[in-house]
Amino acid sequence: MDFLFHNVSEEEKQEIKKQSKEIMDCFSKKLSKIDKKIKKISIGNIFGEREESEGEGCDNEFRKIMFENAPHKNKDFILGEKKEW
């Protein structure tokens, strides 16, 4: 790692190392204060696919929101338009 310091005096090297250590110590101290009970946050399936459930369908609240947001719908279906490329 000394190749990074080829134009730096010995005093400057020591000061840089001291500051680096202080930064790392401060960061470690703050990290240790983070609640250890925080659970890993799932960001979903990395392949962008969802798992189908066996016969359960979606919950009623989700269905209601989707139908409220859909511009074209009938009683049981959201009507979409097929685009041509």
Backbone torsions as a table, in degrees:
resi	resn	phi	psi	omega
1	MET	NA	-11.6	179.4
2	ASP	-63.6	-21.4	178.3
3	PHE	-62.5	-21.5	178.0
4	LEU	-73.6	-21.3	-173.2
5	PHE	-109.7	29.4	-173.8
6	HIS	-65.5	-24.6	179.4
7	ASN	-111.1	24.1	-175.6
8	VAL	-117.9	138.0	180.0
9	SER	-71.0	164.8	-179.4
10	GLU	-62.6	-38.0	178.5
11	GLU	-64.4	-42.1	178.9
12	GLU	-65.7	-38.0	177.6
13	LYS	-60.1	-45.1	-179.2
14	GLN	-64.4	-40.1	178.6
15	GLU	-65.3	-42.0	178.4
16	ILE	-62.4	-44.7	178.8
17	LYS	-63.0	-40.8	179.0
18	LYS	-62.9	-46.3	179.4
19	GLN	-64.4	-39.9	179.1
20	SER	-61.5	-44.0	179.1
21	LYS	-63.0	-42.5	178.6
22	GLU	-60.8	-42.4	179.3
23	ILE	-63.1	-47.2	179.9
24	MET	-63.0	-42.2	179.0
25	ASP	-62.7	-42.7	179.1
26	CYS	-63.3	-45.3	179.6
27	PHE	-61.5	-45.2	-179.9
28	SER	-61.8	-40.3	-180.0
29	LYS	-63.6	-44.0	179.6
30	LYS	-67.5	-38.7	178.0
31	LEU	-62.0	-37.6	-178.2
32	SER	-67.8	-20.4	179.7
33	LYS	-81.9	-13.5	-180.0
34	ILE	-67.2	137.3	-178.2
35	ASP	-56.9	123.3	-178.7
36	LYS	-69.8	-13.3	-176.6
37	LYS	-87.5	0.1	179.7
38	ILE	-64.5	126.9	-178.8
39	LYS	-86.9	154.6	177.9
40	LYS	-61.7	130.7	-178.9
41	ILE	-86.3	126.7	179.5
42	SER	-87.7	129.8	178.2
43	ILE	-102.4	14.0	176.5
44	GLY	93.2	-179.6	-178.9
45	ASN	-70.9	129.0	-176.3
46	ILE	-68.7	-15.2	179.7
47	PHE	-92.1	-3.2	177.1
48	GLY	75.1	18.3	179.5
49	GLU	-106.9	154.5	176.8
50	ARG	-115.3	154.1	178.9
51	GLU	-86.6	133.8	177.1
52	GLU	-83.1	137.6	176.0
53	SER	-93.5	154.0	-176.8
54	GLU	-78.9	99.0	170.4
55	GLY	70.1	3.9	-177.7
56	GLU	-83.6	-31.2	-176.8
57	GLY	70.1	-169.0	178.9
58	CYS	-92.3	162.4	179.1
59	ASP	-75.3	159.7	-173.7
60	ASN	-64.6	-35.4	-179.3
61	GLU	-66.1	-43.7	177.5
62	PHE	-61.1	-45.6	-179.8
63	ARG	-60.1	-43.6	-179.6
64	LYS	-60.9	-47.0	-179.2
65	ILE	-62.9	-44.4	180.0
66	MET	-60.9	-43.6	-179.7
67	PHE	-70.0	-32.4	176.5
68	GLU	-65.9	-35.3	-177.6
69	ASN	-83.4	-19.3	-175.9
70	ALA	-74.3	128.6	-178.9
71	PRO	-73.5	-31.9	-178.9
72	HIS	-127.0	122.4	-177.6
73	LYS	-154.7	162.0	167.6
74	ASN	-124.0	-162.3	-173.4
75	LYS	-54.4	-49.6	-172.5
76	ASP	-116.0	-3.1	-172.4
77	PHE	-135.0	147.1	169.3
78	ILE	-90.2	126.9	-178.2
79	LEU	-91.8	123.0	180.0
80	GLY	-114.2	167.8	-180.0
81	GLU	-116.4	136.2	-179.9
82	LYS	-89.0	125.1	178.9
83	LYS	-89.4	147.1	173.8
84	GLU	-106.8	138.8	-177.5
85	TRP	-100.8	NA	NA
